[in-house]
Amino acid sequence: MLDVDVAILGAGPAGATAALNLAPHWRVAVVDRHAVPKARIGESLPPAAKRLLSDMGLWAEFERQGHAPCHGNRATWNGITAEHDFLRDPDGHGWHLDRSRFEMLLRDEAQRRGAKFLTPAGVRGVASAPHGWEVAIAQERKGPFALRAKVLIDAGGRAAMLARKLGARRESRDKLVCAWVSGKDLVDTGDAMSHIEADEQGWWYSAALPSGRRVVAFHTDADLPAARHLQDPAWFAASGQRMKGLSDRLRESGFVADMQPATTAAHSATLTPAAGEGWFAVGDAAISFDPLSSQGLFNALYTGLAAAEATDRALQGDTSAGEGYRIEVGSIGAAYERHLHYCYAQEQRWRQSVFWARRA
Ligand SMILES: Cc1cc2nc3c(=O)[nH]c(=O)nc-3n(C[C@H](O)[C@H](O)[C@H](O)COP(=O)(O)OP(=O)(O)OC[C@H]3O[C@@H](n4cnc5c(N)ncnc54)[C@H](O)[C@@H]3O)c2cc1C
């Protein structure tokens, strides 16, 4: 039996952020099935993240990590190519992250501040107990054991496994999926923009990453014809070449993919409620964003910090901490839906396309 104040499921950006903010004040345990972060897509960090990283005492180390600056977005949408640069942004530029390195920064800092990491490990079950919860853990090296905690935080990403076990309902808003490849740019073109290009059955994304690497991704709905080919490298390459802006970019930079296309869920979803008696959900577990918004990581940092503050208040006896957090997550979700709808509605060329009709 391991006795802690806070048990966090998930050591992704949201879970590690909650842990590093709570660990100086409370006994914290973090459970994750991966001992080190898995390579995955999701690297554009908006300029406003600098404020959160500074507030949490992470800025100096973040700067040392050498992530690539991102100076704005270039979108080919509704037949027009337009740039939105960060020149007048009060926070300066954003970043294209080395995603694994960034996640390790958050994990290492949480550990340095005293959080106990249980990895690789999973949650087998959860039950209420006097003064909190009892969580059944299966850890590869140690075998099964019980974790007793006063507060639980679900930071387990889109599955929101813990919150659903506690009775919360997760609602998906669409069926968006993503296929992506990464590889090397053989020519350094100094490209520091995120590129987006609308297609009849979805949209494309590309960004140059640190160390001369690049990611290319296509997004469509899981039930549309294009989704049947997402893992076919020949289809992926040929479809990308049809896109004028994307193919010019990849040709100029001499991009060579060094992996087969991987697929992942990318739909919007909400959790109701996002917090309950003795528990909170953070990051994608609380609210999952369409990658078009590039807000997922910021939301993970923001809700990780907000839930840490609410947990701190709850542990000190404030019974309104959960309600305040639920209201905050609700207002983030409402603002997100308005912006997403506005962005998709700007593309009007393919009114017959099921993908665009669903989003009109
Ligand atoms: C295609 C795509 C592109 C994206 N691009 C961007 C982008 O450019 N910019 C941006 O800001 N965001 C982007 N995002 C979103 C961003 O990646 C997520 O919002 C972010 O990862 C959320 O962090 P999290 O910590 O909430 O969840 P996750 O990163 O999913 O972390 C969850 C953690 O929980 C662990 N876990 C889950 N279940 C269990 C279990 N049962 N037992 C043990 N461990 C468990 C996992 O191993 C993982 O470490 C993108 C997302 C997608 C799908």
The ligand as a Gaussian input file, in Angstrom:
#p B3LYP/6-31G(d) Opt

LIG

0 1
 C       -2.952000      14.721000     -34.853000
 C       -2.736000      15.610000     -33.672000
 C       -1.960000      16.741000     -33.803000
 C       -1.797000      17.615000     -32.717000
 N       -1.035000      18.724000     -32.869000
 C       -0.934000      19.603000     -31.845000
 C       -0.161000      20.794000     -31.994000
 O        0.469000      21.051000     -33.030000
 N       -0.133000      21.659000     -30.933000
 C       -0.803000      21.399000     -29.776000
 O       -0.764000      22.226000     -28.861000
 N       -1.480000      20.255000     -29.602000
 C       -1.566000      19.356000     -30.606000
 N       -2.258000      18.193000     -30.424000
 C       -2.889000      17.934000     -29.126000
 C       -1.895000      17.509000     -28.044000
 O       -1.045000      16.486000     -28.506000
 C       -2.684000      17.040000     -26.827000
 O       -3.644000      18.006000     -26.511000
 C       -1.787000      16.775000     -25.622000
 O       -0.956000      15.663000     -25.860000
 C       -2.648000      16.508000     -24.389000
 O       -1.838000      16.186000     -23.305000
 P       -2.378000      15.256000     -22.125000
 O       -1.300000      15.191000     -21.132000
 O       -3.730000      15.701000     -21.740000
 O       -2.628000      13.817000     -22.795000
 P       -1.585000      12.842000     -23.450000
 O       -0.489000      13.603000     -24.085000
 O       -2.385000      11.937000     -24.325000
 O       -0.967000      12.019000     -22.242000
 C       -1.680000      11.000000     -21.604000
 C       -0.703000      10.120000     -20.830000
 O       -1.451000       9.165000     -20.075000
 C       -0.900000       7.871000     -20.229000
 N       -2.020000       6.916000     -20.083000
 C       -3.218000       6.967000     -20.707000
 N       -4.002000       5.961000     -20.303000
 C       -3.275000       5.251000     -19.407000
 C       -3.543000       4.084000     -18.641000
 N       -4.722000       3.445000     -18.727000
 N       -2.572000       3.616000     -17.846000
 C       -1.360000       4.263000     -17.763000
 N       -1.069000       5.365000     -18.456000
 C       -2.010000       5.860000     -19.262000
 C       -0.283000       7.888000     -21.621000
 O        0.776000       6.952000     -21.738000
 C        0.231000       9.339000     -21.740000
 O        1.548000       9.485000     -21.279000
 C       -2.420000      17.306000     -31.488000
 C       -3.186000      16.154000     -31.344000
 C       -3.346000      15.310000     -32.426000
 C       -4.196000      14.072000     -32.272000

